Amino acid sequence: MKKRILCVPSVLPALTLLVILSLVLFSCACAKSAEDTSAASSQPPVSLAVSEEESSEPPHIVPPANGISYTVQNAETPSAAAASVDEPLSVGTWGQAAKFCTENDSYIEVPFRLTAVRRGAAVTEEVRRLTEQGNGYFVEPSQNEEYAIAEYEICLDGFPVGQGGTLCDITAFITGENGEALSLNDGSYWGTTASCLDTSTYYYEGTIHSQMAFRIIKNRSDYLIIAGEYGETQTFFKGQ
């Protein structure tokens, strides 16, 4: 008896081709995934943190809500003029005055000038409001007195301030035109000091515009505003 041989068509070539195609597709997919991963890793990481440049102002420095003082933008470079009791400066002219520096525990000269002087009943009420707003003590003027506000600018560039900054205040006196107490009609004499209205904002540099308040005799303009500590460098301005 002859043996019958069953001939089965070979599927090996087809299977081999299918495996090869699968491997090629898988290899392409892996290469694509690798490219995407590499591109993603080359991008700079997204950060929610604020850069040092964006947060250069110390967080504890809060601009005054009452708008008493502010940094002057594009301020001119001050050039101080000499002044004395006999030759006081006019409003708008820069002088040189001594400001106390807590960082060095000494007095340092800074450019200083008046930019305006306002007075009258409305100003008195303004001083009352700003003083009470800053939790200060308002001194009631007498019947022959009124309040005045002297707006001024002080340049703090180069002034040592340390990490805490410095107030924009300066010592100031109100005197007669001779630098002594103001002579009144009844034969008495009068004098006082001026107080900065912003006692809470600290600065590090720049030219600062602020305001100081003082009492003055009504209808009298024959007085001086003297800025700078007594016994140190002072500058003098004609009253208005």
Secondary structure, DSSP 8 states (H G I E B T S, - for coil): -----------HHHHHHHHHHHHHHHHHHHHHHHHHHHHHHHS-----S--TTTT-S-TT----TT---EE-TT----------SSS-B-TT--EEEEEEETTTTEEEEEEEEEEEEEESHHHHHHHHHHHHHTT-------TTEEEEEEEEEEE-TT---TTT-B-S---EEEEETTSS-EE-TTS-EE-EEEEES--S--B-SSEEEEEEEEEEETT---EEEEES-TTS--EEEE--
